[in-house]
Amino acid sequence: MLKLKHLPISSFNENIAYVHKDCIAYPLDELKTITRVDIHGGAAPLCAFLNVTDDASVVKPNEIALNDEAFKLLSLPEGARVNIIFSEPPMSLNMVRKKIQGHVLSLNEYKAIITDIKMRKYTNIEVAAFLTAFNSFVTAPEIVSLAQAMLTERNLFWDEEEIVADCYTIGSVPANNVDLLVTSIVAAYGIPIPKVVIPNTSSCYGTANAMKVFADIDKSAIQLKRLIKENRGAVISYETLPVAKILSVLNSVGNFLNIDDDALDIAQLLALKMAAGVNHLLIDIPVGPETLIKNAKQAIKVRKFLEYAGDKLGITVDVVVTDGREPVGQGIGAVLSARDVMRILKCKDNAPEGLTQKALFLAGRVLEFDPDLRGGQGYAIAKEILNSGRALEAFNQIIDDQGGHQYIELGSLVHDVLSDKNGTVVAIDNTTIKKIGRLAGADKYPEAGIFLLKKTGDKVAKGEPLFQIVACDSESLSAALSFVDADNAYNIEK
């Protein structure tokens, strides 16, 4: 047996074990060919991938060292005695090979793959192989199967509620933080809306980032139940749901590979919403050259996928197609986006009109899940809820019950980006705008980002500000300005 040691090294979802080349328990020749081991001694065997070192300061011949992920999962103290048994690759890798070869996999095959990934029996390379194969060729039934395979028996259920609703946008459009607005309006109406969000390290512009400005999102499933019962709405991180374990692995590897795939996105969103107990789902599909869905033909294909999946999974799905050609609101970055939300909820004159109208449209469609409403009534009711202050009241109650934060001031460094010509704004490049925001520090500081002053169709004069860059340090501001000198994202024609 070997003595357990903890090495403070993170491997991003992989369990790594380290032994010395003169390991007292196992001959080196055997270790050269077998890299997977099951570690015994804890409550359950732990699968890990073996590395060999000749540095006794890292691990001695009588020790086995585990990285952060593996040590936490094994739940044994340093110095505990453990045993390792060499293991073969999981059988489900044969199913990944089938998928690589273009075969259609069954629900049971997807369950086998997902189970082994959750148990960390796959290396990140093997997870990447699976995602790449899934991205290359997939059928509608397989999307449903993958979504079902991600679920557990511990999903949330709302037995007393006939309608549990949510709204989800496929793909990322800058300044598109409609989720907090829709949640406020729908909750004020009385339909329960458990908004479970994924904090995404690859995107600093999502709902999770904006909600963190207002309140805590790290709430348990039990707390979510209470929040929905009391306030009809809540915005929490997905990390307390059982589905989080598999989604975090797939997302981290998918983000590293820069996989931009509507089929994988659909499977994951369906799994997440079902895990939260949602049975009525509105899907917003922004279409534009810089969005996940590029054109109307692709949008129709995705809509049919979603309608098929909803029928199979017992979810009422409504799909709408929206304009994703330019940023929706004005604020890009956590605090700037949160400021947009509050301007709209408070019905300020300077509230961004585009974001207001989109939020009312989407909220109205969610309200029309209520069988007592006729088609077309939702928008008018959503507008009345907003204008009357009921949406603001509902959101403030959600914030208070989730541990409201004090207001965060914007970054102190502000720079106006000026137009270099007279004319009309005919297009704004979403990808470039997001790039400028990240360079300004929006991925590091909630106080940083971009505030848009001109939108498509606006007339501008030479020297007039197009947008403001808000930064927290001079290095970030300089990086953003250097990029803007080459491309400011605005297409202006005389």
C-alpha positions in Angstrom: 0.0 0.0 0.0 1.0 3.6 -0.5 0.8 6.7 1.6 -1.5 9.4 0.3 -0.2 12.9 -0.4 -1.9 16.0 -1.8 -0.3 18.0 -4.6 -1.9 21.5 -5.0 -2.2 21.2 -8.8 -5.4 21.7 -10.8 -5.8 19.7 -14.0 -9.3 21.0 -15.0 -11.6 18.0 -14.6 -9.0 15.3 -14.7 -8.0 13.1 -11.7 -4.2 12.8 -11.8 -2.1 10.5 -9.6 1.7 10.7 -9.3 4.1 7.9 -8.3 7.9 7.8 -8.1 9.8 5.8 -10.7 11.1 3.6 -7.9 7.6 3.0 -6.5 7.8 0.3 -3.9 4.5 -1.3 -4.7 4.6 -1.6 -8.5 7.4 -2.3 -11.0 8.3 0.6 -13.4 8.0 -1.5 -16.5 4.3 -2.1 -15.8 3.8 1.6 -15.2 5.1 2.4 -18.6 2.2 0.8 -20.4 -0.8 1.3 -18.0 -1.9 4.8 -17.1 -5.4 4.3 -15.7 -5.7 3.2 -12.1 -8.5 2.7 -9.5 -7.5 4.0 -6.1 -9.0 2.1 -3.2 -9.2 3.1 0.4 -12.0 5.7 0.3 -15.7 5.3 0.4 -15.6 4.3 -3.3 -12.8 3.6 -5.8 -11.5 6.6 -7.6 -10.4 6.5 -11.2 -7.2 8.5 -11.9 -4.6 8.8 -14.6 -1.0 7.9 -13.6 2.1 10.0 -14.1 5.6 9.0 -13.1 8.3 11.3 -11.8 11.9 10.8 -10.5 11.7 13.8 -8.2 11.4 12.6 -4.6 10.4 16.1 -3.5 7.2 15.6 -5.5 6.4 12.1 -4.4 8.5 9.5 -2.6 8.7 5.8 -3.6 6.3 4.9 -0.8 3.8 7.6 -1.7 1.0 8.3 -4.2 0.2 12.0 -4.8 -3.1 13.3 -6.0 -4.0 16.6 -7.6 -6.6 18.9 -6.3 -9.6 17.3 -8.1 -8.7 13.7 -7.2 -7.7 14.5 -3.5 -11.0 16.3 -2.9 -13.1 13.4 -4.4 -11.2 10.7 -2.5 -12.0 12.5 0.8 -9.1 10.9 2.7 -6.5 12.8 4.8 -2.8 13.0 3.8 -1.0 10.0 5.2 -3.9 7.6 4.7 -3.0 4.2 3.2 -4.4 3.4 -0.2 -4.0 0.7 -2.8 -4.1 1.1 -6.6 -5.3 -1.4 -9.1 -4.5 -1.0 -12.8 -7.6 -0.6 -14.9 -8.5 -0.8 -18.6 -10.1 2.1 -20.6 -13.9 2.3 -20.1 -16.0 0.3 -22.4 -18.0 3.4 -23.4 -15.0 4.6 -25.4 -16.0 2.0 -28.0 -19.2 3.9 -28.4 -17.3 7.2 -28.9 -15.4 5.4 -31.7 -18.7 4.4 -33.2 -19.8 8.0 -33.1 -16.5 9.1 -34.7 -17.3 6.6 -37.5 -20.6 8.2 -38.1 -23.0 5.9 -36.3 -26.2 6.9 -34.5 -26.0 6.1 -30.8 -28.8 5.0 -28.6 -30.0 6.5 -25.3 -28.2 3.7 -23.3 -25.0 4.3 -25.2 -25.1 8.0 -24.4 -25.9 7.2 -20.8 -22.8 5.0 -20.6 -20.6 7.7 -22.1 -22.0 10.5 -19.8 -21.7 8.2 -16.7 -18.1 7.6 -17.4 -17.3 11.2 -18.0 -19.0 12.2 -14.8 -16.9 9.6 -12.9 -13.8 11.2 -14.6 -12.9 8.0 -16.4 -12.2 10.1 -19.5 -9.2 12.2 -20.1 -9.9 15.7 -21.5 -8.6 14.5 -24.8 -11.2 11.7 -24.8 -14.0 14.2 -23.9 -12.8 16.4 -26.7 -13.0 13.4 -29.1 -16.6 12.8 -28.0 -17.7 16.4 -28.4 -16.0 16.6 -31.8 -17.8 13.5 -33.0 -21.1 14.7 -31.7 -20.5 18.1 -33.4 -19.7 16.5 -36.7 -22.9 14.4 -37.1 -26.0 14.1 -34.9 -29.7 13.3 -35.4 -32.6 14.9 -33.6 -33.3 11.7 -31.5 -29.6 11.8 -30.4 -30.0 15.4 -29.1 -32.8 14.2 -26.9 -30.9 11.1 -25.8 -27.9 13.2 -24.8 -30.1 15.6 -22.8 -31.8 12.6 -21.1 -28.4 11.0 -20.4 -27.2 14.1 -18.5 -30.2 14.0 -16.0 -30.3 12.3 -12.7 -33.1 11.1 -10.4 -32.5 14.2 -8.3 -33.9 16.8 -10.6 -36.2 19.5 -9.2 -40.0 18.9 -9.3 -42.8 21.4 -8.7 -45.7 19.1 -8.2 -48.1 21.9 -7.1 -47.3 24.0 -10.2 -48.9 23.3 -13.6 -46.7 25.9 -15.3 -43.0 26.4 -14.5 -41.5 28.6 -17.1 -38.2 30.0 -18.4 -36.7 31.8 -21.3 -33.4 31.0 -22.9 -31.3 32.7 -25.6 -29.3 30.5 -27.9 -25.9 32.1 -28.6 -24.4 35.3 -27.3 -25.3 38.8 -28.4 -23.8 41.7 -26.6 -25.9 43.8 -24.2 -28.7 41.2 -24.5 -29.4 40.8 -20.8 -33.2 40.2 -21.1 -33.2 37.4 -18.6 -33.4 39.5 -15.5 -36.1 41.6 -17.0 -38.2 38.6 -18.1 -37.8 37.0 -14.7 -39.0 40.1 -13.0 -42.1 40.5 -15.2 -43.0 36.9 -15.2 -42.6 36.6 -11.4 -44.7 39.7 -10.9 -47.4 38.1 -13.0 -47.3 35.0 -10.8 -45.8 32.3 -13.0 -42.9 30.6 -11.3 -39.6 31.1 -13.1 -36.6 29.4 -11.7 -33.8 31.1 -13.6 -30.8 28.7 -13.3 -27.8 30.2 -15.0 -24.3 29.0 -15.9 -21.4 31.3 -14.9 -19.3 31.2 -18.0 -15.6 32.0 -17.7 -15.4 32.4 -21.5 -18.1 35.1 -21.5 -18.2 38.1 -19.2 -21.6 39.3 -20.5 -24.1 36.8 -19.3 -27.0 36.8 -16.9 -24.9 35.3 -14.1 -22.4 38.1 -14.2 -25.1 40.8 -14.1 -27.0 39.2 -11.3 -23.9 38.9 -9.2 -23.9 42.7 -9.2 -27.2 42.7 -7.4 -27.2 39.6 -5.2 -25.7 36.2 -4.5 -26.5 33.4 -7.0 -24.9 30.6 -5.1 -28.1 29.1 -3.6 -28.9 25.5 -3.0 -31.8 23.6 -4.6 -33.7 23.8 -1.2 -33.2 27.5 -1.1 -34.4 27.8 -4.7 -37.6 26.0 -3.8 -38.2 28.5 -1.0 -37.4 31.5 -3.2 -39.8 30.4 -5.9 -42.5 29.7 -3.4 -42.2 33.1 -1.8 -41.3 35.3 -4.8 -42.2 33.3 -7.9 -38.8 34.1 -9.3 -35.1 33.5 -8.5 -31.8 33.7 -10.3 -29.2 31.2 -9.1 -26.1 29.3 -10.3 -26.6 25.9 -11.7 -23.8 24.5 -9.6 -26.0 23.1 -6.9 -28.0 21.0 -9.3 -26.8 17.4 -10.0 -26.6 18.2 -13.7 -23.8 20.7 -13.0 -21.2 18.0 -12.8 -21.4 16.9 -16.4 -22.2 20.3 -17.8 -19.1 21.8 -16.2 -16.9 19.1 -17.9 -18.5 19.4 -21.3 -18.5 23.2 -21.2 -14.8 23.5 -20.1 -13.6 21.2 -22.8 -16.0 22.7 -25.4 -14.8 26.2 -24.6 -11.2 25.2 -24.9 -11.9 23.7 -28.3 -14.0 26.7 -29.2 -16.8 24.4 -30.2 -19.8 26.5 -31.4 -22.4 24.0 -32.0 -26.2 24.4 -31.9 -26.9 20.7 -31.3 -24.7 20.5 -28.3 -26.1 23.8 -27.0 -29.6 22.5 -27.4 -28.9 19.2 -25.6 -27.3 21.1 -22.7 -30.0 23.7 -22.3 -32.7 21.0 -22.3 -30.9 19.1 -19.7 -30.4 22.2 -17.5 -34.0 23.3 -17.8 -35.4 19.8 -17.1 -33.1 19.6 -14.1 -34.6 22.8 -12.8 -38.1 21.4 -13.3 -39.1 23.8 -16.2 -42.0 22.4 -18.2 -42.7 25.5 -20.4 -39.8 27.0 -22.2 -39.4 30.0 -24.6 -36.4 29.8 -26.8 -35.0 33.0 -28.3 -32.9 32.5 -31.5 -31.0 35.7 -32.4 -29.9 35.5 -36.1 -27.0 37.4 -37.5 -23.6 37.1 -39.1 -21.8 37.0 -35.7 -24.3 34.9 -33.8 -24.4 31.1 -33.3 -27.3 30.9 -35.7 -26.3 32.7 -38.9 -29.4 32.8 -41.1 -33.1 32.0 -41.3 -32.5 28.5 -42.8 -30.4 27.5 -39.9 -32.9 29.0 -37.5 -35.7 26.9 -39.0 -33.6 23.8 -38.6 -32.9 24.6 -34.9 -36.6 25.5 -34.3 -37.6 22.1 -35.6 -35.0 20.3 -33.4 -36.4 22.2 -30.4 -40.0 21.4 -31.2 -39.2 17.7 -31.7 -37.2 17.6 -28.5 -39.9 19.4 -26.5 -42.5 16.9 -27.7 -40.3 13.9 -26.8 -39.4 15.3 -23.4 -42.8 16.6 -22.3 -41.8 20.3 -22.4 -44.0 22.9 -24.0 -41.6 24.8 -26.3 -42.2 28.1 -28.0 -39.5 29.3 -30.4 -39.0 32.9 -31.5 -36.4 34.3 -34.0 -35.0 37.8 -33.1 -32.5 40.2 -34.7 -29.0 39.4 -33.6 -27.1 41.7 -36.0 -26.1 44.3 -33.3 -25.9 44.7 -29.5 -29.4 44.9 -28.0 -28.9 47.3 -25.1 -26.2 49.8 -24.3 -24.2 48.4 -21.5 -21.6 45.6 -22.1 -20.0 44.3 -18.9 -21.5 43.2 -15.6 -22.2 46.6 -13.9 -23.0 48.4 -17.2 -25.5 45.6 -18.1 -27.0 45.7 -14.6 -27.4 49.5 -15.0 -29.4 48.9 -18.2 -31.7 46.5 -16.3 -32.4 49.0 -13.5 -33.0 51.9 -15.9 -35.6 49.8 -17.7 -37.2 48.5 -14.4 -37.4 52.1 -13.1 -38.9 53.3 -16.5 -36.1 55.9 -16.9 -36.2 58.2 -19.9 -32.6 57.0 -20.8 -33.5 53.3 -20.7 -32.3 51.5 -23.8 -35.3 51.1 -26.1 -34.1 48.1 -28.0 -33.5 46.0 -24.8 -36.8 47.2 -23.3 -38.8 46.1 -26.4 -37.1 42.8 -26.6 -37.7 42.1 -22.9 -41.4 43.0 -23.2 -41.8 40.8 -26.3 -40.1 37.8 -24.7 -41.9 38.2 -21.4 -45.2 38.6 -23.2 -44.6 35.2 -24.9 -43.8 33.6 -21.6 -47.0 35.0 -20.1 -49.0 33.5 -22.9 -48.2 30.0 -21.6 -51.0 30.9 -19.2 -54.1 29.2 -20.9 -56.3 32.1 -19.6 -54.5 34.5 -21.9 -55.3 34.9 -25.6 -52.6 35.0 -28.1 -51.2 38.6 -28.4 -52.3 39.7 -24.9 -49.0 38.9 -23.3 -47.1 42.0 -24.6 -49.7 44.4 -23.3 -49.8 42.8 -19.9 -46.0 42.6 -19.7 -45.8 46.3 -20.5 -48.4 47.2 -17.8 -46.5 45.2 -15.3 -43.3 47.1 -16.2 -44.8 50.5 -16.3 -46.8 50.1 -13.1 -43.6 49.3 -11.1 -44.7 45.7 -10.3 -41.7 44.3 -12.1 -39.3 46.5 -10.2 -41.0 45.5 -6.9 -40.7 41.8 -7.8 -37.0 42.2 -8.8 -36.2 44.1 -5.6 -37.8 41.3 -3.5 -35.8 38.7 -5.4 -32.6 40.7 -4.7 -33.4 41.1 -1.0 -34.1 37.5 -0.5 -30.9 36.5 -2.3 -28.7 38.7 -0.1 -28.7 42.0 -2.0 -25.3 43.7 -2.6 -24.4 47.4 -2.4 -24.2 49.3 -5.7 -20.8 48.9 -7.4 -19.3 52.0 -9.0 -18.1 51.9 -12.6 -14.4 51.8 -13.4 -12.6 55.2 -13.0 -11.0 55.3 -16.4 -13.4 56.3 -19.2 -12.5 57.0 -22.8 -14.7 58.2 -25.6 -14.2 56.4 -29.0 -15.0 59.0 -31.7 -16.3 58.7 -35.2 -13.7 59.5 -37.9 -16.3 60.5 -40.4 -19.8 61.9 -40.9 -22.5 59.5 -41.9 -25.0 56.9 -40.7 -24.2 53.7 -38.6 -25.1 50.8 -40.9 -23.6 48.0 -38.8 -21.9 47.2 -35.6 -19.7 44.1 -35.4 -20.7 42.0 -32.4 -17.5 40.0 -32.2 -15.3 43.1 -32.3 -17.4 44.9 -29.6 -17.1 41.8 -27.3 -13.3 41.7 -28.0 -12.9 45.4 -27.1 -14.9 44.8 -23.9 -12.7 41.9 -22.8 -9.5 43.9 -23.5 -11.0 46.7 -21.4 -11.1 44.2 -18.5 -14.7 43.2 -18.5 -13.7 39.5 -18.0 -11.7 40.5 -14.9 -13.6 43.4 -13.4 -17.4 43.7 -13.2 -16.9 47.5 -13.2 -15.3 47.5 -16.7 -16.8 47.3 -20.2 -18.4 49.4 -23.0 -21.3 51.8 -23.0 -22.7 52.2 -26.5 -23.8 55.7 -27.5 -24.8 55.0 -31.1 -26.7 52.2 -32.6 -27.5 51.1 -36.2 -29.4 53.8 -38.1 -28.1 56.7 -36.0 -26.5 59.6 -37.7 -23.1 60.7 -36.5 -20.8 63.6 -37.1 -17.0 63.4 -37.3 -15.6 63.6 -33.8 -18.8 62.5 -32.1 -18.6 59.7 -29.5 -19.7 56.2 -30.7 -19.1 54.5 -27.4 -17.3 54.7 -24.1 -14.6 52.3 -22.9 -14.7 51.9 -19.1 -11.6 50.4 -17.5 -10.2 49.9 -14.0 -6.5 50.0 -14.9 -4.4 51.8 -17.4 -3.0 48.6 -19.0 -6.5 47.3 -19.9 -7.5 50.7 -21.3 -4.3 50.9 -23.4 -4.9 47.4 -24.8 -8.5 48.2 -25.7 -7.5 51.6 -27.3 -4.7 49.9 -29.3 -7.2 47.4 -30.7 -9.8 50.2 -31.4 -7.2 52.1 -33.5 -7.3 49.2 -36.0 -11.0 48.4 -35.7 -13.7 50.2 -33.7 -16.5 47.7 -34.8 -18.6 50.5 -36.4 -19.4 50.6 -40.1 -20.4 54.1 -41.0 -21.4 55.2 -44.5 -21.9 58.7 -45.8 
